[in-house]
Amino acid sequence: LGLELLSISCYVLCGFIKRDPKCVEASLKFFLAGAFTSGVLLYGMALLYGLTGSTNLGEISRYLSSQDLSGSPVLMLAMVMLVAGFGFKIAAVPFHMWVPDVYEGAPTSVTAFLSTGSKAAGFAAVLRVFFSGLEVLKPQWIVLLWVLSALTMILGNVVAVAQSNIKRMLAYSSVAHAGYVLMGFAVGNERGLSAVLFYTLVYVFMTLGAFSMVILICRRGHRGDQIEDFKGMARSNPVAAFVFVLFLLSLGGIPPTAGFVGKLYLFAAAIEEKFYWLALIGVVTSAISIYYYFKVAMVMYMQGEGGAREISLSPALLSALGIMVLGTLLVGIYPGPFLEVARSSVFPLIGF
């Protein structure tokens, strides 16, 4: 119910600017795709309720543990439907098709929320439902998450390379980062789940920061949202260019940013559980992501003037950017306390 209330709010926010055809189109696409996948998710929950007679995660887990239902076709169907429904919420491949059009068409501030707050809620739901209620089926859904993680990392990063629109590029980047988080879920142990919590925090800092810079730079009267529109930004707005590059480096996993520590922790957890191929895919796709992040930096620093003007910062946006920059650097340089909080938070989150 909480996820659906969040989704309804997001549908409305995407079409907030009624006079903009792109906003209306984004809202309609998001609503139609979301309504369908919500039906799939709810049907999976209904099947699970029909089998167990409860909607309480603790009672569902205890019932499944006491009954031999591991081979039940209905239970397997319910599990697949839940994976599909939550896959849409976190924009995992192949449930991501709505993401680029919606992220491009929605107001950038709404896009920033969709890529962080909405996605973080989806991660939390996956953590609670699968690790609290469906722990007995772990051998089955771990395989699904493994496959989804690999596909999401590969497709998200590869398709992002070809994008010329900054919002579409960040949209596919957001898809790819869902794959990295799914890697932690696929590992499935305490270290993997603590890596998920830690990386979610890191992801919020660097993604909100990147979209805040897009909001700042693409305001009416400054530039469009094409990557080519960022030409010469380093000359006219060196501080803004540096901050934007900082967030892009963190998204790419370059030290000493928070993104590097987050990915390192995820990959280490995967290797520890002998998920070598998944870790290798993560490393290779991270290297691919560096290319398209550096492409933006090259346009800002190495290409000629693009008609840029001085950028004025509102107090609210300046405060938000300051928090994001501080978080990106602090977590990258001094991650210990944040990692400890993530480790200590795992069991309370999945407890009954």
Buried (B, 14 or more C-beta within 10 A) or exposed (E): EEBEEBBBEBBEBBBBBEEBEBBBBBBBBBBEBBEEBBEBBEBBBEBBEEBBEBEEBEBBBBBBEEEEBEEBEEBBBBBBBBBBBBBBBBBBBEBBBBBBBBBBBBBBBBBBBBBBBBBBBBBBBBBBBBBBBBBBBEEBBBEBBBBBBBBBBBBBBBBBEEBEBBBBBBBBBBBBBBBBBBBBBBBBEEBBBBBBBBBBBBBBBBBBBBBBBBBBBBEEEBBEBBBEBBBBBBBBBEEBBBBBBBBBBBBBBBEBBBBBBBBBBBBBBBBEBEBEEBBBBBBEBBEBBBEBBBBBBEBBBEBEEBEBEEBEBEEEBEEBBEBBBEBBBBBBEEBEEBBEEBBEBBEEBBEE
